[in-house]
């Protein structure tokens, strides 16, 4: 297969939540493949520095609020005539069992993980429709399908995002817009590094590839879904989890 299939030269991409972790790794990977990347996040200093490093642009926006979502859309629409790639990566995870459900926290998780992705996709459709073959990637989780006890709000938000992807893939196919889920497994990021440290080697033993993933492990799958290499792939979930999902339930 030609490496040009994975080229993003001339493409414009927006990666939400890209000042650190998986989002940052994807943004860096897209830039290396030739895309002009819009960095988004709430860390203005880190975002501006990364955008300068990658030759892209940065937009500050708090996706926990509708105002933040609209700010991001308006900023992008003022600067670009089309958008080739949208990666809805921004997300938060707050463990909360149903026995201690706090609806304010539930709404926060829902707004960032699900509502913002739905609204961004809807509002950016005019720019996506102007691209020759746009790709939307929604970063879900292995928990879009696999239960995670004591984490009901997070798993619900990812499951909802997963079915959103499959539904709009049908709706948007006529415009040549592809929509897919990228579902990471146990990935070491700033958000979960301490929890992984506490779990010790047990976590790696549960993963068939025998290691916890790194943000860079998501670059290849994301590049595949963003590029012409997956030009006939839409409405599906690409699991990037070291087969953790296949081995998970027998250990719970």
For each residue, the residues with C-beta under 8 A, 3 or more apart:
1: 5 229
2: 5
3: 6 7
4: 7
5: 1 2 227 228 229
6: 3 33 223 224 227 228 229
7: 3 4 33 34 227 228
8: 11 13 30 33 34 35 84 85 223 226 227
9: 33 34 35
10: 34
11: 8 30 34 35 36 84 85 226
12: 35 36 38 80 82 83 84 85 131
13: 8 27 30 35 36 37 38 83 84 85 86 87 226
14: 37 38 40 72 76 83 85 86 87 124
15: 18 23 26 27 30 37 38 39 40 87 89
16: 23 40 41 63 72 87 88 89 90 116 117 120
17: 21 22 23 40 41 63 89 90 91
18: 15 23 24 26 27 37 39 40 41 47 50 87 89
19: 23 24 39 40 41 42 43 46 47 50
20: 23 24 41 43 46 189 190
21: 17 24 25 187 189 190 191 215
22: 17 25 26 89 139 184 187 189 215 218
23: 15 16 17 18 19 20 26 27 41 87 89 90 139
24: 18 19 20 21 27 28 50 215
25: 21 22 28 29 214 215 216 218 219
26: 15 18 22 23 29 30 87 89 218 219 222
27: 13 15 18 23 24 30 31 37 39 50 54 56
28: 24 25 31 32 50 54 219
29: 25 26 32 33 216 219 220 222 223
30: 8 11 13 15 26 27 33 35 37 85 222 223 226
31: 27 28 34 35 36 37 54 55 56
32: 28 29
33: 6 7 8 9 29 30 223 227
34: 7 8 9 10 11 31
35: 8 9 11 12 13 30 31 84 85 226
36: 11 12 13 31 55 56 57
37: 13 14 15 18 27 30 31 51 54 56
38: 12 13 14 15 51 56 57 58 59 76
39: 15 18 19 27 47 50 51 54 56 57 58 59
40: 14 15 16 17 18 19 47 58 59 60 61 72 90
41: 16 17 18 19 20 23 46 47 58 60 90
42: 19 60 61 62
43: 19 20 46 47
44: 47 48 58 60
45: 48 49
46: 19 20 41 43 49 50
47: 18 19 39 40 41 43 44 50 51 58 59 60
48: 44 45 51 52 58
49: 45 46 52 53
50: 18 19 24 27 28 39 46 47 53 54 56 58
51: 37 38 39 47 48 54 55 56 57 58
52: 48 49 55
53: 49 50
54: 27 28 31 37 39 50 51
55: 31 36 51 52
56: 27 31 36 37 38 39 50 51
57: 36 38 39 51 79
58: 38 39 40 41 44 47 48 50 51
59: 38 39 40 47 71 72 75 76
60: 40 41 42 44 47 71
61: 40 42 68 69 71 72 75
62: 42 65 67 68
63: 16 17 68 69 72 90 111 112 116 120
64: 68 108 111 112 116
65: 62 68 69 111
66: 69 70 119
67: 62 70 71
68: 61 62 63 64 65 71 72 116
69: 61 63 65 66 72 73 116 119 120 123
70: 66 67 73 74 123
71: 59 60 61 67 68 74 75
72: 14 16 40 59 61 63 68 69 75 76 120
73: 69 70 76 77 120 123 124
74: 70 71 77 78
75: 59 61 71 72 78 79
76: 14 38 59 72 73 79 80 83 124 127
77: 73 74 80 124 126 127
78: 74 75
79: 57 75 76
80: 12 76 77 83 127
81: 127 130
82: 12 127 128 130 131
83: 12 13 14 76 80 86 124 127 128 130 131 134
84: 8 11 12 13 35 128 131 132 133 134 135
85: 8 11 12 13 14 30 35 134 135 136 137 226
86: 13 14 83 120 121 124 128 134 135 136 137
87: 13 14 15 16 18 23 26 136 137 139 222 226
88: 16 116 117 120 121 136 137 138 139 161
89: 15 16 17 18 22 23 26 137 139
90: 16 17 23 40 41 63 112 113 116 117
91: 17 112 113 139 157
92: 108 109 112 113 191
93: 109 151 154 191 192
94: 105 108 109 153 154
95: 150 151 154
96: 100 101 102 105 106 150 151 152 153
97: 100 101 149 150 151 152
98: 101 152
99:
100: 96 97
101: 96 97 98 106 152 153
102: 96 105 106
103: 106 107
104: 107 108
105: 94 96 102 108 109 153
106: 96 101 102 103 109 110 153
107: 103 104 110 111
108: 64 92 94 104 105 111 112
109: 92 93 94 105 106 112 113 153 154 157
110: 106 107 113 114 115 153 156 157
111: 63 64 65 107 108 114 115 116
112: 63 64 90 91 92 108 109 115 116
113: 90 91 92 109 110 116 117 154 157 158 161
114: 110 111 117 118 157 160 161 164
115: 110 111 112 118 119
116: 16 63 64 68 69 88 90 111 112 113 119 120
117: 16 88 90 113 114 120 121 138 161 164
118: 114 115 121 122 164
119: 66 69 115 116 122 123
120: 16 63 69 72 73 86 88 116 117 123 124
121: 86 88 117 118 124 125 136 168
122: 118 119 125
123: 69 70 73 119 120
124: 14 73 76 77 83 86 120 121 127 128
125: 121 122 128 129 172
126: 77 129 130
127: 76 77 80 81 82 83 124 130 131
128: 82 83 84 86 124 125 131 134 136 175 177
129: 125 126 134 175 177
130: 81 82 83 126 127
131: 12 82 83 84 127 128 134 177
132: 84 176
133: 84 176 177 178 228 231
134: 83 84 85 86 128 129 131 175 176 177 178
135: 84 85 86 177 178 179 180 225 226 227 230
136: 85 86 87 88 121 128 165 168 172 177 178 179 180
137: 85 86 87 88 89 180 181 182 222 225 226
138: 88 117 161 162 164 165 179 180 181 182
139: 22 23 87 88 89 91 181 182 183 184 218
140: 143 144 158 161 162 165 181 182 183 237
141: 144 154 155 158 183 184
142: 145 146 183 184 185 239 241 244 245 248
143: 140 146 147 148 151 154 155 158 159
144: 140 141 155 158 159 161 162 181 183 237
145: 142 159 162 237 245
146: 142 143 245 248 249
147: 143 155
148: 143 151 154 155
149: 97 252
150: 95 96 97
151: 93 95 96 97 143 148 154 155
152: 96 97 98 101 155 156
153: 94 96 101 105 106 109 110 156 157
154: 93 94 95 109 113 141 143 148 151 157 158
155: 141 143 144 147 148 151 152 158 159
156: 110 152 153 159 160
157: 91 109 110 113 114 153 154 160 161
158: 113 140 141 143 144 154 155 161 162
159: 143 144 145 155 156 162 163
160: 114 156 157 163 164
161: 88 113 114 117 138 140 144 157 158 164 165 181
162: 138 140 144 145 158 159 165 166 181 183 237
163: 159 160 166 167
164: 114 117 118 138 160 161 167 168
165: 136 138 140 161 162 168 169 179 180 181 235 237
166: 162 163 169 170 235 236
167: 163 164 170 171
168: 121 136 164 165 171 172 179
169: 165 166 172 173 178 179 180 234 235 236
170: 166 167 173 235
171: 167 168
172: 125 136 168 169 175 177 179
173: 169 170 176 177 178 234
174:
175: 128 129 134 172
176: 132 133 134 173
177: 128 129 131 133 134 135 136 172 173
178: 133 134 135 136 169 173 225 230 231 233 234
179: 135 136 138 165 168 169 172 234 235
180: 135 136 137 138 165 169 225 230 233 234 235 236 237 238
181: 137 138 139 140 144 161 162 165 236 237 238
182: 137 138 139 140 218 221 222 225 237 238 240
183: 139 140 141 142 144 162 237 238 239 240 241
184: 22 139 141 142 187 213 218 240 241
185: 142 207 213 239 240 241 242 244 245
186: 192 196 203 207 212 213 241 242 244
187: 21 22 184 192 212 213 214 215 217 218
188: 192 193 196 212 213 214 215
189: 20 21 22 192 193 215
190: 20 21 193
191: 21 92 93
192: 93 186 187 188 189 195 196
193: 188 189 190 196 197
194: 197 198
195: 192 198 199
196: 186 188 192 193 199 203 212
197: 193 194 200
198: 194 195
199: 195 196 202 203
200: 197 203
201: 204 205
202: 199 205 206
203: 186 196 199 200 206 207 212
204: 201 207 210 211 212
205: 201 202 210
206: 202 203 244 247 248 251
207: 185 186 203 204 210 211 212 241 242 243 244 247
208: 242 243 244 246 247
209: 242 243
210: 204 205 207 242
211: 204 207 242
212: 186 187 188 196 203 204 207
213: 184 185 186 187 188 217 218 240 241 242
214: 25 187 188 217
215: 21 22 24 25 187 188 189 218 219
216: 25 29 219
217: 187 213 214 220 221 240
218: 22 25 26 139 182 184 187 213 215 221 222 240
219: 25 26 28 29 215 216 222 223
220: 29 217 223 224
221: 182 217 218 224 225 238 240
222: 26 29 30 87 137 182 218 219 225 226
223: 6 8 29 30 33 219 220 226 227 229
224: 6 220 221 227 229 230 238
225: 135 137 178 180 182 221 222 230 233 238
226: 8 11 13 30 35 85 87 135 137 222 223 230
227: 5 6 7 8 33 135 223 224 230
228: 5 6 7 133 231
229: 1 5 6 223 224
230: 135 178 180 224 225 226 227 233
231: 133 178 228
232:
233: 178 180 225 230 236
234: 169 173 178 179 180
235: 165 166 169 170 179 180
236: 166 169 180 181 233
237: 140 144 145 162 165 180 181 182 183
238: 180 181 182 183 221 224 225
239: 142 183 185 245
240: 182 183 184 185 213 217 218 221
241: 142 183 184 185 186 207 213 244 245
242: 185 186 207 208 209 210 211 213
243: 207 208 209 246 247
244: 142 185 186 206 207 208 241 247 248
245: 142 145 146 185 239 241 248
246: 208 243
247: 206 207 208 243 244 250 251
248: 142 146 206 244 245 251 252
249: 146 252
250: 247
251: 206 247 248
252: 149 248 249
